[in-house]
């Protein structure tokens, strides 16, 4: 559920939606979502001052908290 949400949000923001890739790494208490986009779309995902990335992380945290787990988002080059 969280993975699909991140993909949908990222695809709506970037210029090249086919390059969006989300991988999930599960730990005991935390799930890490790694987001990869085209190099020219990194700025669009991060946003001015990190606002868009922070907003995506906030939504992800709220959803994962409801499920009783912790989740973080990493934006990779």
C-alpha positions as CSV (number, residue, x, y, z in Angstrom):
1,X,0.0,0.0,0.0
2,X,2.7,2.5,1.0
3,X,4.9,1.5,-2.0
4,X,2.1,2.1,-4.5
5,X,1.3,5.5,-2.8
6,X,4.9,6.6,-3.2
7,X,5.0,5.5,-6.8
8,X,1.7,7.3,-7.6
9,X,2.9,10.6,-6.0
10,X,6.3,10.5,-7.7
11,X,4.8,9.7,-11.1
12,X,2.5,12.7,-10.8
13,X,5.4,15.0,-10.1
14,X,8.2,14.0,-12.4
15,X,8.6,14.6,-16.2
16,X,9.6,11.0,-16.9
17,X,7.1,8.8,-14.9
18,X,8.5,5.5,-16.5
19,X,11.8,6.0,-14.6
20,X,10.2,6.0,-11.2
21,X,11.3,3.0,-9.2
22,X,10.5,2.2,-5.5
23,X,12.1,-0.6,-3.6
24,X,11.2,-1.7,-0.2
25,X,13.7,-2.9,2.4
26,X,12.1,-4.4,5.5
27,X,13.7,-4.6,8.9
28,X,12.3,-5.7,12.3
29,X,10.5,-2.5,13.2
30,X,11.2,-0.2,10.2
31,X,10.6,-0.3,6.5
32,X,12.8,1.8,4.2
33,X,11.4,2.8,0.9
34,X,14.1,3.7,-1.7
35,X,12.9,6.1,-4.4
36,X,14.8,6.4,-7.7
37,X,13.9,8.8,-10.5
38,X,15.6,10.1,-13.6
39,X,18.6,12.4,-12.8
40,X,16.8,15.5,-14.2
41,X,13.8,14.8,-12.0
42,X,15.6,14.7,-8.6
43,X,15.0,18.4,-8.0
44,X,11.3,18.0,-8.7
45,X,11.0,15.3,-6.1
46,X,13.0,17.1,-3.5
47,X,11.4,20.4,-4.1
48,X,12.5,23.9,-3.0
49,X,14.1,23.6,0.4
50,X,13.0,19.9,0.6
51,X,9.3,20.7,0.9
52,X,8.0,18.0,-1.4
53,X,10.2,15.3,0.0
54,X,9.2,16.3,3.5
55,X,5.5,16.2,2.5
56,X,5.9,12.7,1.0
57,X,7.7,11.5,4.2
58,X,4.9,13.0,6.3
59,X,2.2,11.1,4.4
60,X,4.3,7.9,4.5
61,X,4.8,8.2,8.3
62,X,1.1,8.7,8.9
63,X,0.1,5.7,6.9
64,X,2.8,3.4,8.4
65,X,1.9,4.6,11.9
66,X,-1.6,3.5,11.4
67,X,-0.3,0.0,10.5
68,X,1.8,-0.1,13.6
69,X,5.2,0.1,11.8
70,X,7.7,2.8,11.1
71,X,8.6,3.8,7.6
72,X,11.2,6.1,6.1
73,X,11.8,7.3,2.6
74,X,15.3,7.7,1.0
75,X,15.6,9.4,-2.4
76,X,18.5,7.9,-4.3
77,X,20.5,9.4,-7.2
